[in-house]
């Protein structure tokens, strides 16, 4: 056990990393944290690491997409009961594809889905 004045915590089994340690490790090794990391969906899009999170309630919705390697992100907010996340997603991917220079024929057909 650590002395009472020690800055080290006592763990009987295995100590989980602190949130700041987990964040640094997730950024350094994104493939080790595929899909959901500290509340973020961690994937790749068109070959670029993407961190995303979305959500909403009955009266609003949000979409957050961040590309750390590009130092680029898109956040949308909308005030509608059912369609705000769909519209935010369509707008987000339009802006992301514009930023990445994705040719029109390689883009999703968001307005048709």
N, C-alpha and C positions, 0 to 999 in steps of 0.2 A: 504494500500500500504506500501511496505517496504521503509525505508529511502534510499536515493541514495547511501550511502556507505555500505549498507547491502550486505552480500553475498547471500541473498535469492532472487530468481527471483520472479517476479509478474505474477500470472496467474489469468485471469478473470474467467475462468471456472474450468477446472481441469488440473493440471500440469502433463504432461507425465513424467515417470521416466527418469532420465539421462541414457545414454547407459551403464554406469558402474553399476548403480542401477539395471537396467533391466537384465544385465548379471548375477549379483550376485543372483537375484531372480530366474532366469531361471535355474541356476546351483542347487540352493537349492530346487526348486520345479519343476523338469522336467515335471511331469504330467500336470502341469498347462499350459505348453507351447508345447503341442503335435503338432507335424508335422513341423512347420516352425518358428524358433525363431532367430531373429536378423540375418537373412540370412542363418541359419543352419537348415537342416532337422533333427528334433529330434525325434528319434524312439527307439525301442529296437530291438535287433537282438540276437536270441538264449538266451533271458533273460538278456542281457546286454544293458545298456543305450548306444545309438550310436548317435553321432553328425556327420552329413555328408554334403558335398556341392560338386557340380560338375558343370562343364561348359566347354565351348570351343568356338572356331571360326572355320573358314574354314581351318585353318592350324594346330591347336593343340587342345588338350583337357586335362582336369584334373579331378581327382577323389580324394576327401579327406574324410577319415573315421577316427573318433576318438572315443575311448571308455574311457571316463574319469575314470570310476571305475577300469579299468585295467591299466591305464596309458599307453595305447597302441594306436597307430595310424598307418594308411597306407595312403600314398600319391602317386599317379601316375601322370606322365606327359607323353604325347606322341605327336609326330609331324606327324599326318596324317590328311587328309581332312575329312574323314567320319567315320573311325572305331576306332579312338583313345579312345573315352569314353567306347566303348564296350569292348575293350581289357583291358583297365584300370579297368573296373568293374570286369571282369573275374579274373584278377590277384589279385585285392584287396580282393575279397571274398575267393580266394584260400589261401592267406596269413592269413586272419582273421580266417577262419575255422581251419587252422593249429594251430594258436595261441590258439583258444578256445578248441582244441582237439575234434572237431566234427568228428564222424566216417564217413568214405566214403559213407556209405549207407544213411546218413542223410544230405548229402551235395546237393546243387543244381547241376543240370546237365547243367552248363553254356555253355559248348562247344557244346551241342546239340540244344540249343535254338537259 
